[in-house]
Amino acid sequence: MKYFVIGDEDTILGFGMVGVKGRQVSNESEADAAFKEALSDRENGIIIITERIADMIRPLVEHYIFTIGFPLIVEIPDRLGKMQGKPGIRELVNNAIGIKLQ
């Protein structure tokens, strides 16, 4: 199973340093193409996408998050930080396991 990351230059560089391949995108059409590229490789088990990029192609991302079980789609903050109204990783974990972590 492989990872694939879609995001800004800093995100791609950071993940690339640990061997994760991905695509740098800056607009909706590039985001759409990168997401479809990631989905086309059946070895990609986890697609990591920054929140701001995911918002550019929100209907497509939500289709795969809510209707397709594989690959796993994970949204992360980019270099500018967490977006307003998005739950943090701690809140997501608390909701997923039903236990409040401190």
Contacts in CASP RR format, 6 or more apart in sequence:
PFRMAT RR
TARGET T0000
AUTHOR 0000-0000-0000
METHOD contacts of the structure
MODEL  1
MKYFVIGDEDTILGFGMVGVKGRQVSNESEADAAFKEALSDRENGIIIIT
ERIADMIRPLVEHYIFTIGFPLIVEIPDRLGKMQGKPGIRELVNNAIGIK
LQ
1 43 0 8 1.000
1 44 0 8 1.000
1 45 0 8 1.000
1 46 0 8 1.000
2 21 0 8 1.000
2 41 0 8 1.000
2 43 0 8 1.000
2 44 0 8 1.000
2 45 0 8 1.000
2 46 0 8 1.000
3 15 0 8 1.000
3 20 0 8 1.000
3 21 0 8 1.000
3 44 0 8 1.000
3 45 0 8 1.000
3 46 0 8 1.000
3 47 0 8 1.000
3 48 0 8 1.000
4 20 0 8 1.000
4 21 0 8 1.000
4 22 0 8 1.000
4 23 0 8 1.000
4 38 0 8 1.000
4 41 0 8 1.000
4 44 0 8 1.000
4 45 0 8 1.000
4 46 0 8 1.000
4 47 0 8 1.000
4 48 0 8 1.000
5 11 0 8 1.000
5 12 0 8 1.000
5 15 0 8 1.000
5 16 0 8 1.000
5 20 0 8 1.000
5 21 0 8 1.000
5 22 0 8 1.000
5 23 0 8 1.000
5 47 0 8 1.000
5 48 0 8 1.000
5 49 0 8 1.000
6 22 0 8 1.000
6 23 0 8 1.000
6 25 0 8 1.000
6 31 0 8 1.000
6 34 0 8 1.000
6 35 0 8 1.000
6 38 0 8 1.000
6 47 0 8 1.000
6 48 0 8 1.000
6 49 0 8 1.000
6 50 0 8 1.000
6 53 0 8 1.000
7 23 0 8 1.000
7 24 0 8 1.000
7 25 0 8 1.000
7 34 0 8 1.000
7 49 0 8 1.000
7 50 0 8 1.000
7 53 0 8 1.000
7 78 0 8 1.000
8 24 0 8 1.000
8 25 0 8 1.000
8 26 0 8 1.000
8 50 0 8 1.000
8 52 0 8 1.000
8 53 0 8 1.000
8 78 0 8 1.000
8 79 0 8 1.000
9 24 0 8 1.000
10 78 0 8 1.000
10 79 0 8 1.000
11 50 0 8 1.000
11 76 0 8 1.000
11 78 0 8 1.000
11 79 0 8 1.000
12 22 0 8 1.000
12 23 0 8 1.000
12 24 0 8 1.000
15 22 0 8 1.000
15 48 0 8 1.000
16 22 0 8 1.000
20 48 0 8 1.000
22 34 0 8 1.000
22 38 0 8 1.000
23 30 0 8 1.000
23 33 0 8 1.000
23 34 0 8 1.000
23 37 0 8 1.000
23 38 0 8 1.000
25 31 0 8 1.000
25 33 0 8 1.000
25 34 0 8 1.000
25 53 0 8 1.000
25 56 0 8 1.000
27 56 0 8 1.000
28 56 0 8 1.000
28 57 0 8 1.000
31 53 0 8 1.000
31 56 0 8 1.000
31 57 0 8 1.000
32 56 0 8 1.000
32 57 0 8 1.000
32 60 0 8 1.000
35 47 0 8 1.000
35 49 0 8 1.000
35 57 0 8 1.000
35 60 0 8 1.000
35 61 0 8 1.000
38 44 0 8 1.000
38 47 0 8 1.000
38 71 0 8 1.000
39 47 0 8 1.000
39 64 0 8 1.000
39 71 0 8 1.000
44 71 0 8 1.000
45 70 0 8 1.000
45 71 0 8 1.000
45 72 0 8 1.000
46 71 0 8 1.000
46 72 0 8 1.000
46 74 0 8 1.000
47 71 0 8 1.000
47 72 0 8 1.000
47 73 0 8 1.000
47 74 0 8 1.000
48 74 0 8 1.000
48 76 0 8 1.000
49 61 0 8 1.000
49 73 0 8 1.000
49 74 0 8 1.000
49 75 0 8 1.000
49 76 0 8 1.000
50 75 0 8 1.000
50 76 0 8 1.000
50 77 0 8 1.000
50 78 0 8 1.000
51 75 0 8 1.000
51 76 0 8 1.000
51 77 0 8 1.000
51 78 0 8 1.000
51 82 0 8 1.000
51 83 0 8 1.000
51 86 0 8 1.000
52 78 0 8 1.000
52 80 0 8 1.000
52 83 0 8 1.000
53 78 0 8 1.000
54 61 0 8 1.000
54 75 0 8 1.000
55 83 0 8 1.000
61 73 0 8 1.000
61 75 0 8 1.000
64 71 0 8 1.000
64 73 0 8 1.000
65 73 0 8 1.000
75 86 0 8 1.000
77 83 0 8 1.000
77 86 0 8 1.000
82 88 0 8 1.000
87 95 0 8 1.000
90 101 0 8 1.000
93 101 0 8 1.000
94 100 0 8 1.000
94 101 0 8 1.000
END
